[in-house]
Amino acid sequence: MSVIVSSRIPAGSIKDIQVNDGNLIELSIDMRDSSGQWFFWNFKAAFDTPGDYIFQFRTPNTVGPRAAAVSRDNGYSWTWLGADARINDHSFRYHCSRPEELIFCTGMEYLQEHFDLFRYMYIFNPAFRVSELCKSREGRSVELASVREGNPPWTILLTSRHHCCEMMATYALEGILKTVLANSDFAREFRRHFEILAVPFVDKDGVENGDQGKNRQPHDHARDYGDNPIYPETRAIMKLIQEKRPVLIMDLHCPWIFSGSNEAIHIPGSSDPYMKEEEAVFSGILEKYAPASAPYHASDNIPYGTSWNTGANYTQGKSLKYYAVDCFHQALENHETPYPVGAFTLEIPYANARDVTLTVSSMTDLGKALAETVWEYLKEKLHL
């Protein structure tokens, strides 16, 4: 048996590859400029001979509950190998039945090419346009998508990919945009009341390069919303918030790789009393609309002060949610109309939501539920 393993693909993220006896492949995650240990990996494997192959990482907590996402069409579409292929928390098995070339990834990858395919679907839709938020450190164009009809009075801001690995979050963001771009009464009503501004790739370079992003030194994008942001994307988002004054900000993330609350869609609670109350309202609505393919239960939320959701999690810097909270209170202090009325972080697992396996299709369903939740929530708050 023989296999050639390579990281020379978009967002490739492994190193120190060693093939033993043809069927045991040892490899390490490429941490690059991130401290500690994280779990994102993405690589190509070319099999010459049928047989069983074992991929074993040199660090624990690297293989999720569905083993690996696999693409047979060069990264365009993805399926899960499945729980049976998971050997333990750092290795998985693949049975090759014929010579083939595959891509294996921690989750279902979403890169520039996926967003380009999405945007081309709506190239003739007058309600949709993509502009440039800013240039990344490496000179890449950071997209800002806009959905609107006419001159809606309010703005909503959506973000994803503060970390490269948070791929399911971008699929959910795409699901929201698909819902409000549809040829339906709901979508038209939504677009006439709200402009959605969406940043699908906050850490654009990290996504395309395959960086962990998480715990990048001196801090990562998700902790860069303080007085002196170091990344062009976060500076541009802060400026956008000041200029557009969005009534709702929703930051989509993915949690740790497996176990407990990490295998449930959940909202990490805010320390701010006002936003804590708003999270409860938003959670109740989302629980009603959440689809069976991506279930959500408010009881899975992580209140502030419990588990990882404590002040210690923000020692490196301020998150987007807490920057938004500051904007709300500053507007109140200045006797201005407060904005945003809601600022939420939503954590979407990589593979499992309780006992349901998550897929790209279920993220489309979740996106629809989130759009319906946002509409009902803001309809009440703004007395529409």
C-alpha positions in Angstrom: 0.0 0.0 0.0 1.2 3.6 -0.7 -0.1 7.1 -0.2 1.3 10.6 -0.8 0.2 13.2 1.7 0.6 16.9 1.1 -0.4 20.3 2.6 0.1 22.0 -0.8 -3.5 22.9 -1.2 -5.5 26.1 -0.4 -5.6 26.4 3.4 -3.3 23.4 3.9 -2.2 23.0 7.5 -0.1 20.0 8.4 3.7 19.3 8.6 6.2 16.7 9.5 4.5 13.9 7.5 5.8 10.4 8.1 4.4 7.4 6.3 5.1 4.1 8.1 4.8 0.7 6.4 2.6 2.2 3.8 -0.6 2.5 5.8 0.2 4.4 9.0 0.6 8.1 8.4 1.9 10.3 11.3 1.5 14.0 11.0 1.6 17.2 13.0 -0.7 20.3 12.9 1.0 23.4 11.7 0.5 26.0 14.5 2.6 28.7 12.8 2.2 32.0 14.8 -0.4 30.6 17.2 0.5 29.7 20.8 -0.5 26.6 22.6 -2.4 23.9 20.7 -5.4 24.1 18.4 -7.0 21.5 16.1 -7.4 22.8 12.6 -5.9 20.6 9.8 -6.4 20.3 6.1 -4.5 18.1 3.7 -4.5 16.1 0.4 -4.0 12.4 0.2 -3.3 10.5 -3.1 -3.8 6.8 -2.7 -2.2 4.4 -5.2 -3.4 1.1 -3.7 -6.7 0.1 -2.1 -6.6 -0.8 1.6 -7.1 0.6 5.1 -5.1 3.7 6.1 -4.7 5.3 9.5 -3.9 9.0 9.9 -2.5 9.7 13.4 -1.8 13.2 14.7 1.1 13.6 17.2 -1.1 15.7 19.6 -4.3 14.8 21.3 -7.7 16.5 20.9 -7.4 16.8 17.1 -10.0 14.5 15.7 -13.7 15.3 16.1 -16.7 13.1 16.6 -17.3 12.5 12.9 -13.6 11.7 12.2 -12.9 14.0 9.2 -14.7 15.8 6.5 -13.7 14.4 3.1 -13.9 16.0 -0.4 -13.7 13.9 -3.6 -14.0 16.9 -5.9 -11.0 19.0 -4.9 -12.7 20.8 -2.0 -15.9 21.8 -3.7 -18.3 19.6 -1.7 -17.9 17.7 1.6 -19.2 14.7 3.5 -18.3 13.2 6.9 -16.3 9.9 7.1 -18.5 9.2 10.1 -18.1 8.2 13.8 -17.0 4.7 12.8 -13.9 6.1 11.2 -12.8 7.8 14.4 -10.2 5.6 16.3 -9.6 8.1 19.1 -9.2 11.8 19.7 -6.1 12.0 17.5 -6.5 9.4 14.8 -8.9 8.2 12.1 -9.2 5.4 9.6 -9.9 5.6 5.9 -10.7 2.6 3.7 -9.6 3.2 0.1 -11.3 0.9 -2.4 -9.6 2.2 -5.5 -6.8 4.7 -6.4 -8.0 8.2 -5.7 -7.1 11.6 -4.5 -9.0 13.2 -1.6 -8.9 16.2 0.7 -9.4 15.6 4.4 -10.2 18.4 6.8 -11.2 19.0 10.4 -14.6 20.3 9.1 -16.3 21.2 5.9 -14.0 23.8 4.4 -15.3 27.1 3.1 -12.8 29.2 1.2 -12.7 32.1 -1.2 -13.8 29.8 -4.0 -17.0 28.9 -2.2 -17.9 32.5 -1.6 -17.2 33.3 -5.2 -19.6 30.5 -6.4 -22.2 31.9 -4.0 -21.9 35.4 -5.2 -22.0 34.4 -8.9 -25.4 32.8 -8.2 -26.8 36.3 -7.5 -24.7 38.4 -9.9 -27.9 39.6 -11.6 -29.8 40.2 -8.4 -30.1 44.0 -7.8 -30.6 43.4 -4.1 -27.1 41.9 -3.7 -23.7 43.5 -4.1 -20.2 42.8 -2.9 -17.7 45.6 -2.2 -14.4 45.7 -0.4 -14.3 46.3 3.3 -10.5 46.7 3.3 -7.2 45.0 2.2 -5.8 42.3 4.5 -2.2 42.5 5.8 -1.1 40.4 2.8 -3.1 42.5 0.3 -6.1 40.3 -0.2 -9.5 41.9 -0.8 -11.8 41.5 2.3 -15.3 41.3 1.1 -18.3 43.2 2.4 -21.6 41.8 1.1 -24.7 43.9 1.1 -28.4 42.8 0.8 -31.0 45.5 0.6 -34.0 46.8 -1.4 -34.4 50.5 -1.8 -33.3 52.5 1.2 -34.0 50.5 4.3 -33.9 52.5 7.5 -31.9 50.0 9.6 -28.7 48.0 9.2 -27.7 44.5 10.5 -24.1 43.4 10.7 -23.1 39.7 10.3 -19.5 38.4 10.7 -17.8 35.1 10.6 -14.3 33.6 10.5 -12.5 35.5 13.1 -10.6 32.1 13.1 -9.8 30.0 10.1 -11.3 26.8 11.5 -14.8 28.2 12.0 -16.1 27.0 8.7 -19.7 26.0 9.6 -20.3 29.5 10.8 -19.7 30.8 7.2 -22.0 28.3 5.8 -24.7 29.5 8.2 -24.0 33.1 7.3 -24.4 32.1 3.6 -27.7 30.5 4.6 -29.0 33.8 6.1 -28.0 35.7 2.9 -29.8 33.0 0.7 -32.9 33.4 2.7 -33.1 37.2 2.5 -32.2 37.1 -1.2 -35.0 34.7 -2.1 -37.9 35.6 -4.3 -40.4 35.5 -1.4 -42.7 37.9 0.4 -40.6 37.4 3.6 -37.4 38.2 1.9 -38.7 41.3 0.1 -40.2 42.6 3.4 -36.9 42.0 5.1 -34.9 43.8 2.5 -37.1 46.8 2.6 -36.7 47.2 6.3 -33.1 46.1 6.8 -29.8 46.2 4.9 -27.6 43.3 5.8 -23.9 43.9 5.8 -21.9 40.7 6.0 -18.2 40.1 6.4 -17.7 36.4 5.6 -13.9 36.3 6.2 -12.7 38.5 9.1 -9.3 36.8 9.2 -9.0 36.7 5.4 -5.3 35.8 5.3 -5.7 33.1 7.9 -8.6 31.5 6.1 -6.8 31.3 2.8 -3.4 30.3 4.3 -4.8 27.7 6.6 -3.6 29.4 9.8 -5.1 28.3 13.1 -6.0 31.9 13.8 -6.9 31.0 17.3 -4.4 32.4 19.8 -2.3 34.1 17.2 0.3 36.2 18.9 0.1 38.8 20.4 -3.7 38.3 20.0 -6.0 37.1 17.4 -8.7 38.9 15.4 -11.4 37.9 17.9 -9.7 39.9 20.6 -8.7 43.0 18.6 -11.7 45.3 19.2 -9.9 47.6 21.7 -8.4 51.1 21.4 -5.5 50.1 19.1 -6.6 47.3 16.8 -3.7 45.7 14.9 -5.6 44.0 12.1 -7.0 46.0 9.1 -10.2 43.9 9.1 -11.1 44.7 12.7 -10.3 48.4 12.3 -12.5 48.5 9.2 -15.4 46.7 11.1 -15.2 49.1 14.0 -15.3 52.1 11.6 -18.3 50.5 9.8 -20.2 50.1 13.0 -19.6 53.8 13.9 -20.7 54.9 10.5 -23.7 52.6 9.9 -24.9 52.2 13.5 -26.3 48.7 13.0 -29.3 47.8 15.2 -28.2 44.2 15.4 -24.7 42.6 15.3 -24.4 38.9 15.1 -20.9 37.3 15.2 -20.9 33.6 14.1 -18.3 31.3 15.5 -17.5 27.6 16.1 -16.5 26.3 19.5 -13.9 23.7 20.5 -13.9 20.4 18.6 -16.0 18.0 20.7 -17.7 17.1 23.9 -20.4 18.7 26.0 -21.6 22.1 25.0 -19.2 22.0 22.1 -21.6 19.6 20.4 -24.6 22.0 20.7 -25.5 25.2 19.0 -25.3 27.8 21.8 -24.9 31.4 22.8 -22.2 32.4 25.2 -23.9 34.8 27.6 -22.9 38.4 28.0 -21.7 40.0 31.2 -23.8 43.1 30.4 -27.2 43.1 32.1 -29.0 44.6 29.2 -27.6 42.3 26.6 -28.2 39.3 28.9 -31.9 40.1 28.8 -31.8 40.5 25.0 -30.0 37.2 24.6 -32.9 35.5 26.5 -35.4 37.0 24.2 -33.4 36.2 21.0 -32.8 32.6 22.3 -36.5 32.0 22.9 -37.3 33.0 19.3 -34.5 31.0 17.8 -35.6 27.9 19.8 -38.9 28.2 18.1 -37.6 28.5 14.5 -34.5 26.2 14.7 -34.9 23.3 12.3 -34.6 19.6 13.1 -31.5 19.4 11.0 -29.7 22.0 13.2 -31.5 22.0 16.6 -31.0 24.7 19.1 -32.1 24.7 22.8 -31.7 27.8 25.0 -30.7 25.4 27.8 -27.4 24.8 26.0 -26.4 28.4 26.3 -23.3 29.1 28.4 -24.1 31.9 30.9 -21.4 34.4 31.7 -19.3 33.3 34.6 -19.5 29.6 33.8 -17.3 27.1 31.9 -14.9 29.0 29.6 -17.1 32.1 29.4 -15.5 34.2 32.1 -13.4 37.3 32.2 -10.2 35.2 31.9 -11.3 34.5 28.3 -10.9 38.1 27.4 -7.5 39.0 28.9 -5.9 39.3 25.5 -8.5 41.9 24.3 -12.0 42.8 23.6 -14.4 40.8 21.3 -16.7 42.3 18.7 -19.7 41.6 21.0 -18.2 43.7 23.8 -17.2 46.4 21.5 -20.8 46.5 20.3 -22.0 46.7 24.0 -19.7 49.7 24.5 -21.3 51.4 21.5 -24.7 50.8 22.9 -23.8 52.4 26.3 -21.9 55.2 24.8 -24.9 56.2 22.7 -27.0 56.1 25.8 -24.6 58.4 27.6 -24.6 60.8 24.7 -28.4 60.8 24.7 -28.4 59.3 21.2 -30.5 56.5 19.9 -28.8 53.5 21.3 -27.2 51.0 18.9 -27.1 48.1 18.6 -30.3 46.9 20.3 -28.9 43.4 20.2 -25.3 42.1 20.0 -24.9 38.3 20.0 -22.3 35.6 19.5 -23.5 32.3 18.2 -21.4 29.2 18.5 -22.1 26.5 15.8 -20.4 23.1 16.2 -18.3 21.5 13.6 -20.1 18.1 13.3 -22.8 17.4 15.9 -25.7 19.4 17.4 -26.6 17.1 20.2 -27.4 13.9 18.4 -27.8 15.4 14.9 -25.1 15.4 12.4 -24.5 18.8 10.9 -24.0 19.3 7.1 -23.8 22.1 4.6 -27.5 21.6 4.0 -28.4 21.9 7.6 -26.4 25.2 7.8 -28.7 26.5 5.0 -31.6 25.5 7.2 -30.1 27.2 10.2 -29.5 30.3 8.2 -33.1 30.5 7.3 -34.1 30.1 11.0 -31.7 32.8 12.0 -33.1 35.2 9.4 -36.6 34.5 10.7 -35.4 34.9 14.3 -33.8 38.3 13.5 -36.9 39.5 11.8 -39.2 38.6 14.7 -36.8 39.9 17.3 -36.3 43.3 15.6 -39.9 43.6 14.6 -40.8 43.6 18.3 -37.9 45.8 19.4 -38.4 48.4 16.7 -42.2 48.3 16.8 -42.5 47.5 13.1 
